[in-house]
Amino acid sequence: MTASVADLLDRLHQQAWAISNLSHETSETRFFAHAKVWPRLALAAVRALNNIPAAGDYTDDQLMIITSILNPIARDEWRTPPANKVASRIPPDSRIYAMAKVLGGIADLLSMGLPGVESDPDTTRGLRANILAPIMVAANWSRATAPVVNDNVLAIRHLGQVAAISESYAVVAPEDRPGPFDDLAAVPVDENSLDAAIKGWSDAAAHALSMRNGLSGLSLQTVAADLSVLTGASAAATHAAIRTGDAHAGRGTDAMEVLTAANRLWREACAWPRTVYLGGVRDPELGRASLRLREVVVSTLRDGKAWADADLLAKRMPGVNPLAVARRAIQAAAQIADDHHSAMAYVFDGGRTLMTARSMNDVAYMNTDVFTARRRGGWIPMPRYESTGQELHSKANAAWDKTMQARNRLMDAARPAPRQQPPAELEQGRIVTPLRPTMPSSQRLTKEPPFGMGTGGPSSTAPGEAIGR
């Protein structure tokens, strides 16, 4: 099953919500169980925070402060070693251990990054809030279970620092946390899903386009046709997301217009005239991946000769956010479009492409060899600046440029909508700005089921019954 950063954040926040309602009675045995697994949790948190793409080239002082608090715990230098030998035989706490595993998965996914997508301070802050809010809950729970004795003073102090620095991010509102990096996902290639088909195709297309000496015109046309399919599929998924309310109507419509234009341009770019030929090595893997991609797109997103509506897509892809699928599709398309763009430049500037001599219209390139080939109906190497090649190259460039624009539009749609600044008021002769009502930070984690994009747990007005360890 495809697991994205957003899915793992949902699971992490549900785990944190579950332990927030557990018993907080002090227990030396329970605290030892917590202390054993906290280095693993802190190390996973440091990795995840360091893997968040930086917003700019400046030094991130906030990240340095956070990691300086978590690193001693990750190195297991945050507490006095217990003198009791029985403590070494106490198993680690399973709940915090489960949180550490999920957070490690988030760190691995964030390490993949999104090529060509730049981060910004709001995206960085939102991801940090989603990572540190559950850490705050775990730190408060472990600190509450620690007996106040001399051996635990240093550990309690460290956990208090972790809770304090995490709480400063937990106050970020849930609607301000989503971002484009929530769509990073681990996709099983053998899964019968659209994400798996796109992943398999992108690997095959990248391999085919990397073979410069064996690259064929058929491969270039196949990739261009597949990019037309992908941009159309992304537009259909975006339209469904607008219908279901998962995408902002204004920004989603803008992205759809650019996607539709990219779809049309790739259809034009994949149609080479019969007077142009580029020999090369046939790539059967690309052919199989292309066929599978088209079959999955038709079975998932098509309804007869039209694109499926939002209700039908919800039945075919239960529990899947169509906007996330659209963004992953356009991200894969943008990466392959980059490879296609460079391959076209190499092919048409390197003199490997052939054309029929009788289709040559540029007088500047006419010579004895060309006239001889025209009489015999033969082929000649296409000159670098011949009009036919320049036209094919310009069509591919236009499609590539529109795909980059579509990717940027969809990634912008993933970010929170800009908030309107509150108007200034004059009270008692002084300018003031009315503040938005806030809630206690302990309630931030429990905001609005079904957890959205890793932003909380089920709503509750009072804590549930205590559950023993």
Beta strands, then each sheet from edge to edge (+ up, - down):
strand 1: 3-4
strand 2: 185-186
strand 3: 276-277
strand 4: 302-303
strand 5: 306-307
strand 6: 354-356
strand 7: 379-381
strand 8: 425-427
strand 9: 430-432
sheet 1: 1+ 2-
sheet 2: 3+ 6- 7+
sheet 3: 4+ 5-
sheet 4: 8+ 9-
end
